[in-house]
């Protein structure tokens, strides 16, 4: 009953086991294929959406890490992205999921770096210095970030049988492992 209600944590030190995945994850079903990524990049307008799609596809960041990413964590000259904080579901900046989540990732010297440089010029400025903020410079809501990608997925033909956007933000974490 608790598992169905999405409450696997019962009390401190007490939790019920989570169900294991019964099948391996699959490109085109669980995460975008290389062709779908290419089409989404081509469909994404210059600016925030293009930088977001490229960052998701080429870094494998968690949605919370994308939402908490600061410009000072991106070194465009060295071609590195440092993951050291995240924004939780309440919009609070904090530590990443685990100690192994703190990491430095290489940046693609081509499209991603170009998109980030371009987006930085137009990005709303605020104290938090976020890479993907709201228009007022605050932490973007997870659902709003996902909804902003809907038109990109639709324009790229990356939709399900009902014509709805095919992937959630988490799906992009698996792109790097497969390609």
C-alpha positions as CSV (number, residue, x, y, z in Angstrom):
1,X,0.0,0.0,0.0
2,X,2.8,2.4,0.9
3,X,4.7,1.6,-2.4
4,X,1.5,2.4,-4.4
5,X,1.1,5.7,-2.6
6,X,4.8,6.5,-3.3
7,X,5.8,6.5,0.4
8,X,8.6,4.0,0.6
9,X,10.1,5.8,3.6
10,X,8.1,5.0,6.7
11,X,10.2,6.4,9.5
12,X,13.8,7.1,10.3
13,X,15.8,4.0,9.6
14,X,12.7,2.1,8.3
15,X,11.9,1.8,4.6
16,X,10.3,-0.7,2.4
17,X,12.2,-2.1,-0.6
18,X,11.8,-0.4,-3.9
19,X,10.9,-2.5,-6.9
20,X,13.7,-3.3,-9.3
21,X,13.5,-2.6,-13.0
22,X,12.4,-5.7,-14.8
23,X,14.0,-4.8,-18.2
24,X,17.0,-2.9,-19.3
25,X,16.5,0.7,-20.3
26,X,16.1,1.2,-24.1
27,X,17.0,4.0,-26.4
28,X,13.9,5.5,-28.1
29,X,11.7,4.2,-25.3
30,X,13.3,5.2,-22.0
31,X,15.7,7.9,-23.3
32,X,16.2,9.7,-26.6
33,X,18.1,8.1,-29.5
34,X,21.0,10.0,-31.1
35,X,18.7,10.9,-34.0
36,X,16.0,12.3,-31.6
37,X,18.7,14.4,-29.8
38,X,19.9,15.7,-33.2
39,X,16.4,16.7,-34.2
40,X,15.7,18.4,-30.9
41,X,18.9,20.4,-31.1
42,X,17.9,21.5,-34.6
43,X,14.4,22.4,-33.5
44,X,15.4,24.3,-30.3
45,X,15.5,28.0,-30.8
46,X,18.7,29.9,-30.0
47,X,19.0,30.9,-26.4
48,X,17.9,29.1,-23.2
49,X,16.2,26.2,-24.9
50,X,19.1,25.3,-27.2
51,X,21.6,25.6,-24.3
52,X,19.3,23.5,-22.1
53,X,18.8,20.7,-24.7
54,X,22.5,20.6,-25.4
55,X,23.5,20.6,-21.7
56,X,21.0,17.8,-20.9
57,X,22.1,15.7,-23.8
58,X,25.8,16.1,-23.5
59,X,26.4,16.2,-19.7
60,X,23.8,13.8,-18.2
61,X,23.0,16.2,-15.3
62,X,20.1,15.5,-13.1
63,X,17.2,17.9,-13.4
64,X,18.0,19.2,-9.9
65,X,21.6,19.8,-10.9
66,X,20.5,21.7,-14.0
67,X,18.2,23.9,-11.9
68,X,21.0,24.7,-9.4
69,X,23.8,25.1,-12.0
70,X,25.6,28.5,-11.6
71,X,27.6,30.4,-14.2
72,X,30.6,30.2,-11.9
73,X,30.4,26.4,-12.1
74,X,31.1,26.6,-15.9
75,X,34.6,27.3,-17.1
76,X,34.2,27.9,-20.8
77,X,37.9,28.5,-21.4
78,X,39.0,25.3,-19.7
79,X,35.9,23.5,-21.2
80,X,34.7,22.2,-17.8
81,X,31.4,22.1,-15.9
82,X,31.6,21.6,-12.1
83,X,28.7,20.0,-10.4
84,X,28.6,21.0,-6.8
85,X,25.0,22.0,-5.9
86,X,21.4,21.4,-6.8
87,X,18.0,22.9,-6.4
88,X,15.5,20.7,-4.6
89,X,11.8,20.4,-5.4
90,X,11.1,23.3,-3.0
91,X,13.5,25.6,-4.9
92,X,16.1,25.4,-2.2
93,X,19.8,25.3,-3.2
94,X,21.7,22.6,-1.4
95,X,24.2,19.8,-1.6
96,X,24.1,17.3,-4.5
97,X,22.5,13.9,-4.1
98,X,25.7,12.1,-2.9
99,X,29.4,12.7,-2.5
100,X,30.0,11.0,-5.8
101,X,27.7,13.4,-7.5
102,X,30.3,16.2,-7.0
103,X,32.1,16.0,-10.3
104,X,33.8,17.9,-13.1
105,X,32.6,17.2,-16.6
106,X,34.3,18.1,-19.9
107,X,32.3,20.4,-22.1
108,X,31.9,19.8,-25.8
109,X,34.1,22.5,-27.4
110,X,31.6,23.0,-30.3
111,X,27.9,23.3,-30.1
112,X,27.4,23.2,-26.3
113,X,30.1,25.8,-25.6
114,X,28.8,28.1,-28.4
115,X,25.2,27.7,-27.1
116,X,26.2,28.5,-23.5
117,X,28.3,31.6,-24.5
118,X,25.3,32.9,-26.5
119,X,22.8,32.1,-23.7
120,X,25.0,33.8,-21.1
121,X,24.6,37.1,-22.8
122,X,20.8,36.9,-22.7
123,X,20.5,35.1,-19.4
124,X,18.6,37.0,-16.6
125,X,21.1,38.3,-14.0
126,X,20.4,37.7,-10.3
127,X,22.2,37.1,-7.1
128,X,22.1,33.3,-7.5
129,X,23.8,33.6,-10.9
130,X,21.9,30.5,-12.3
131,X,22.4,29.2,-15.8
132,X,18.8,28.2,-16.4
133,X,16.7,30.6,-14.2
134,X,13.2,32.0,-14.5
135,X,12.9,35.3,-16.3
136,X,13.4,37.0,-12.9
137,X,16.6,35.1,-12.3
138,X,15.1,32.7,-9.7
139,X,15.3,28.9,-9.5
140,X,13.2,27.4,-12.3
141,X,10.4,25.0,-11.3
142,X,11.0,21.4,-12.5
143,X,7.6,21.2,-14.2
144,X,8.1,24.6,-16.0
145,X,11.5,23.5,-17.2
146,X,10.0,20.3,-18.6
147,X,7.0,22.2,-20.2
148,X,9.4,24.6,-21.9
149,X,10.9,21.6,-23.8
150,X,7.4,20.4,-25.0
151,X,7.3,22.6,-28.1
152,X,10.9,21.6,-28.9
153,X,10.1,17.9,-28.7
154,X,6.9,18.4,-30.8
155,X,8.7,20.4,-33.4
156,X,11.4,17.7,-33.6
157,X,8.7,14.9,-33.9
158,X,9.8,13.4,-30.6
159,X,6.4,12.6,-29.3
160,X,4.4,9.6,-28.1
161,X,1.4,8.0,-29.9
162,X,-0.9,10.7,-28.5
163,X,1.3,13.5,-29.8
164,X,2.6,14.5,-26.3
165,X,6.3,15.1,-25.6
166,X,8.0,11.8,-25.3
167,X,10.6,12.3,-22.5
168,X,10.9,13.7,-19.0
169,X,14.0,15.6,-17.9
170,X,15.5,12.5,-16.2
171,X,15.5,10.6,-19.5
172,X,18.4,12.7,-20.7
173,X,20.7,11.4,-18.0
174,X,20.9,8.1,-19.9
175,X,21.9,9.6,-23.2
176,X,25.6,9.6,-22.5
177,X,25.7,6.0,-21.4
178,X,24.2,4.7,-24.7
179,X,26.0,6.9,-27.2
